Amino acid sequence: MTALFFTALFSVTAQADCSFKYQICEKSCDVKHLGDDAAVAGCTSKCVAKRGACLAEVGAEKTVEAGKDAWEGTKSFIKGLTDD
């Protein structure tokens, strides 16, 4: 149960980190390309792509952890099933 709590907390924290990084990127685009809406849009598109990659990485890490937990549960089940 504790592992599940920390996994959920990490996931929320990691997603918040992705959002924070996106906000910084977006604001830097606004400053870097002040007055050039097309350049801001292009730069912001890069930020969106980076945020998507960040969220995908968080999801992949969460999936790996869930897989490890499932494997441990399966091993315990088989052990219980085959013990005399």
C-alpha positions as CSV (number, residue, x, y, z in Angstrom):
1,M,0.0,0.0,0.0
2,T,2.8,2.4,0.9
3,A,4.5,1.6,-2.5
4,L,1.3,2.5,-4.3
5,F,1.0,5.8,-2.4
6,F,4.6,6.8,-3.2
7,T,4.1,5.7,-6.9
8,A,1.0,7.9,-7.1
9,L,2.8,10.8,-5.3
10,F,5.8,10.5,-7.6
11,S,3.5,10.5,-10.7
12,V,1.7,13.6,-9.6
13,T,5.0,15.3,-8.7
14,A,6.6,14.3,-12.0
15,Q,3.6,15.5,-14.0
16,A,3.7,18.8,-12.1
17,D,7.4,19.0,-13.0
18,C,6.5,18.5,-16.7
19,S,3.9,21.3,-16.5
20,F,6.3,23.6,-14.7
21,K,9.0,23.0,-17.3
22,Y,6.4,23.7,-20.0
23,Q,5.4,27.0,-18.4
24,I,9.1,28.1,-18.2
25,C,9.6,27.2,-21.8
26,E,6.5,29.0,-22.9
27,K,7.4,32.2,-21.0
28,S,10.9,32.1,-22.4
29,C,9.4,31.9,-25.9
30,D,7.3,35.0,-25.1
31,V,10.3,36.9,-24.0
32,K,12.7,35.7,-26.7
33,H,10.3,36.4,-29.5
34,L,8.6,39.5,-28.1
35,G,6.4,41.1,-30.8
36,D,6.8,38.2,-33.3
37,D,3.6,36.1,-32.9
38,A,4.6,33.6,-35.6
39,A,8.0,33.0,-33.9
40,V,6.3,32.7,-30.5
41,A,3.9,30.1,-32.0
42,G,6.8,28.1,-33.4
43,C,8.8,28.2,-30.2
44,T,5.7,27.3,-28.2
45,S,5.1,24.3,-30.4
46,K,8.6,23.0,-29.4
47,C,7.6,23.4,-25.8
48,V,4.4,21.4,-26.4
49,A,6.5,18.6,-27.9
50,K,8.9,18.7,-25.0
51,R,6.0,18.5,-22.5
52,G,4.6,15.5,-24.4
53,A,7.9,13.7,-24.3
54,C,8.2,14.5,-20.6
55,L,4.8,13.1,-19.8
56,A,5.5,10.0,-22.0
57,E,8.7,9.4,-20.0
58,V,6.7,9.7,-16.7
59,G,4.1,7.2,-18.0
60,A,6.8,4.8,-19.1
61,E,8.5,4.9,-15.7
62,K,5.1,4.3,-14.0
63,T,4.4,1.4,-16.3
64,V,7.8,-0.2,-15.4
65,E,7.0,0.1,-11.7
66,A,3.6,-1.4,-12.1
67,G,5.1,-4.3,-14.1
68,K,7.6,-4.9,-11.3
69,D,4.9,-5.0,-8.7
70,A,2.7,-7.3,-10.8
71,W,5.7,-9.7,-11.3
72,E,6.4,-9.8,-7.6
73,G,2.7,-10.6,-6.9
74,T,2.8,-13.4,-9.5
75,K,6.0,-14.9,-8.0
76,S,4.3,-14.9,-4.5
77,F,1.2,-16.5,-6.0
78,I,3.2,-19.3,-7.7
79,K,5.2,-19.8,-4.5
80,G,2.0,-20.2,-2.5
81,L,0.5,-22.5,-5.1
82,T,3.5,-24.8,-5.3
83,D,4.6,-24.9,-1.6
84,D,3.8,-28.1,0.3
